[in-house]
Amino acid sequence: MFKNTLILAFILLGIACSKNVKVIDDLNDRTFELVNQNNETITFPDEYEGKYVIMGFIYTHCPDVCPLITQNMVKIQKQLGAPEDVQFLGVTFDPKRDTPEVLKEYKNAFDLGDNFDFLTADTTTMNTFLDSVRVRTQVSLTTTNGKGEEVYFLSHSDKIMVIDPKGRVVLEYGGSMTPIDYIIDDYKSIR
């Protein structure tokens, strides 16, 4: 009797201590050839297997929300102490203008470390990737500047997501509006 009670206690303790993480989406059934700010090809999500990925979606010509998303990602990175088992990613929804060179300048402007990369791809690949993670974007305003160059702005999803080491999306947030303490606390709770 005592032995059975002890076994039951260990089982219940194991259940109580296990982390019940809800999987929002499993990205392992897809791969995408993306390019980072150093013009290196990245196979997503395979490249980051075994790491947590904290990913925000931006474009460098954004006049409002995207700098806030990037700043939140920077704050999260700093508060976590830039851990080696976490990769931070900024993914553009404007591959036409956000070339690797432009993304490198953007990264340098925010003075980001080695575990923070920005990703782009050709338009078709980028649109397929964005669809796969439920990020929406559309041109909201197009005009021509004084030099005759096309200028446009995008309406887009406002999102930061956390992907676990198995390539599964486990957390999603409004990227510019969610207090970073919530994101950090949730991230720590799934570790």
C-alpha positions as CSV (number, residue, x, y, z in Angstrom):
1,M,0.0,0.0,0.0
2,F,2.8,2.5,1.0
3,K,4.7,1.6,-2.2
4,N,1.6,2.3,-4.4
5,T,1.0,5.6,-2.6
6,L,4.6,6.6,-3.1
7,I,4.4,5.8,-6.8
8,L,1.2,7.8,-7.2
9,A,2.8,10.7,-5.4
10,F,5.7,10.7,-7.8
11,I,3.4,10.6,-10.8
12,L,1.3,13.5,-9.5
13,L,4.5,15.5,-8.7
14,G,5.8,14.9,-12.3
15,I,2.5,16.0,-13.8
16,A,2.4,19.1,-11.6
17,C,6.0,20.1,-12.5
18,S,5.7,19.5,-16.2
19,K,5.3,22.5,-18.3
20,N,2.1,22.4,-20.3
21,V,3.1,24.5,-23.3
22,K,0.3,25.1,-25.9
23,V,1.7,24.8,-29.4
24,I,0.2,27.5,-31.6
25,D,1.8,26.2,-34.8
26,D,4.4,23.6,-35.7
27,L,6.8,25.0,-38.4
28,N,8.8,21.8,-38.9
29,D,6.8,20.7,-41.9
30,R,8.1,23.6,-43.9
31,T,11.4,25.1,-44.8
32,F,12.3,28.5,-46.2
33,E,15.5,29.8,-47.8
34,L,15.9,33.3,-46.3
35,V,18.9,35.7,-46.4
36,N,20.3,37.5,-43.4
37,Q,21.9,40.9,-43.2
38,N,25.3,39.5,-44.1
39,N,23.8,38.1,-47.3
40,E,24.1,34.5,-45.9
41,T,21.5,31.9,-46.8
42,I,19.5,30.7,-43.8
43,T,17.3,27.7,-43.9
44,F,14.4,28.5,-41.6
45,P,13.5,26.9,-39.1
46,D,16.3,24.2,-39.4
47,E,19.1,26.7,-38.8
48,Y,17.8,27.4,-35.3
49,E,17.0,23.9,-34.2
50,G,17.8,23.5,-30.5
51,K,17.4,27.2,-29.8
52,Y,14.6,29.4,-28.8
53,V,13.8,32.0,-31.4
54,I,12.2,35.3,-30.5
55,M,11.0,36.9,-33.8
56,G,9.5,40.2,-34.6
57,F,8.2,41.4,-38.0
58,I,9.2,44.8,-39.3
59,Y,10.1,46.9,-42.3
60,T,12.9,49.5,-42.2
61,H,10.8,52.3,-43.8
62,C,8.0,52.0,-41.3
63,P,7.2,55.4,-39.7
64,D,5.6,54.1,-36.5
65,V,5.1,50.6,-35.2
66,C,8.2,48.8,-36.5
67,P,10.8,50.8,-34.5
68,L,8.7,50.1,-31.4
69,I,8.7,46.3,-32.2
70,T,12.5,46.4,-32.7
71,Q,13.0,48.4,-29.5
72,N,10.9,45.8,-27.6
73,M,13.0,43.0,-29.1
74,V,16.2,44.9,-28.0
75,K,14.8,45.3,-24.5
76,I,13.9,41.6,-24.2
77,Q,17.4,40.7,-25.5
78,K,19.1,42.9,-22.9
79,Q,16.9,41.9,-20.0
80,L,17.5,38.2,-20.8
81,G,21.3,38.9,-21.0
82,A,21.6,37.9,-24.6
83,P,21.6,34.1,-23.9
84,E,23.5,31.9,-26.3
85,D,20.5,29.5,-26.7
86,V,18.2,32.2,-27.9
87,Q,18.2,33.7,-31.4
88,F,16.5,37.0,-32.0
89,L,15.2,37.6,-35.5
90,G,13.7,40.7,-37.2
91,V,11.9,39.5,-40.4
92,T,11.0,42.1,-43.0
93,F,7.8,42.3,-44.9
94,D,9.3,44.6,-47.5
95,P,11.9,42.6,-49.4
96,K,11.8,45.0,-52.3
97,R,13.5,47.8,-50.2
98,D,14.9,45.8,-47.3
99,T,17.9,44.2,-49.0
100,P,20.6,42.6,-46.8
101,E,22.7,45.8,-47.0
102,V,19.7,47.9,-45.7
103,L,19.1,45.4,-43.0
104,K,22.7,45.5,-41.9
105,E,22.5,49.2,-41.6
106,Y,19.3,48.9,-39.6
107,K,21.0,46.3,-37.3
108,N,24.0,48.6,-36.8
109,A,21.8,51.5,-36.0
110,F,20.3,49.6,-33.1
111,D,23.8,48.3,-32.0
112,L,22.6,44.7,-31.8
113,G,24.7,41.7,-30.8
114,D,25.6,38.4,-32.6
115,N,22.4,36.6,-31.5
116,F,20.2,39.1,-33.4
117,D,19.7,38.8,-37.1
118,F,17.4,40.3,-39.7
119,L,16.0,38.2,-42.5
120,T,14.7,38.9,-46.0
121,A,14.2,36.9,-49.2
122,D,12.7,37.3,-52.7
123,T,9.1,38.5,-52.7
124,T,7.5,35.2,-53.4
125,T,9.4,33.4,-50.7
126,M,8.8,36.2,-48.2
127,N,5.0,36.2,-48.9
128,T,4.9,32.4,-48.5
129,F,6.8,32.6,-45.2
130,L,4.7,35.4,-43.9
131,D,1.5,33.5,-44.8
132,S,2.8,30.5,-42.9
133,V,3.2,32.5,-39.7
134,R,-0.1,34.4,-40.1
135,V,1.5,37.8,-40.7
136,R,-0.5,40.0,-43.0
137,T,0.6,43.1,-45.0
138,Q,-0.6,45.3,-47.8
139,V,0.3,48.6,-49.4
140,S,-1.7,51.3,-47.7
141,L,-0.3,54.4,-49.5
142,T,1.7,54.9,-52.6
143,T,3.0,58.2,-53.9
144,T,5.9,59.7,-55.8
145,N,8.5,61.9,-54.2
146,G,10.1,65.0,-55.8
147,K,12.7,62.9,-57.5
148,G,10.1,60.8,-59.2
149,E,10.7,57.8,-57.0
150,E,7.9,55.6,-55.8
151,V,7.2,55.9,-52.1
152,Y,4.9,53.5,-50.3
153,F,3.8,52.5,-46.8
154,L,2.5,49.2,-45.6
155,S,-0.3,48.3,-43.2
156,H,0.8,45.1,-41.4
157,S,0.5,42.7,-38.5
158,D,2.1,43.8,-35.3
159,K,3.7,40.6,-33.9
160,I,6.4,39.1,-31.8
161,M,6.5,35.3,-31.5
162,V,8.5,32.8,-29.6
163,I,9.5,29.5,-31.2
164,D,10.7,26.7,-29.1
165,P,13.8,24.6,-29.8
166,K,11.7,22.1,-31.7
167,G,10.5,24.7,-34.2
168,R,7.0,25.2,-32.7
169,V,5.4,28.6,-32.2
170,V,4.5,28.6,-28.5
171,L,3.9,32.3,-27.8
172,E,2.5,35.3,-29.8
173,Y,2.1,38.9,-28.8
174,G,1.2,42.3,-30.2
175,G,4.8,43.4,-30.9
176,S,4.6,47.1,-30.2
177,M,2.0,47.1,-27.4
178,T,2.6,44.1,-25.1
179,P,4.7,45.0,-22.1
180,I,8.0,43.2,-22.4
181,D,7.8,42.0,-18.8
182,Y,4.8,39.8,-19.9
183,I,6.8,38.3,-22.8
184,I,9.9,37.7,-20.6
185,D,7.8,36.1,-17.8
186,D,6.0,33.8,-20.3
187,Y,9.3,32.9,-22.0
188,K,10.8,32.0,-18.6
189,S,7.8,29.9,-17.7
190,I,8.2,27.7,-20.7
191,R,12.0,27.1,-20.2
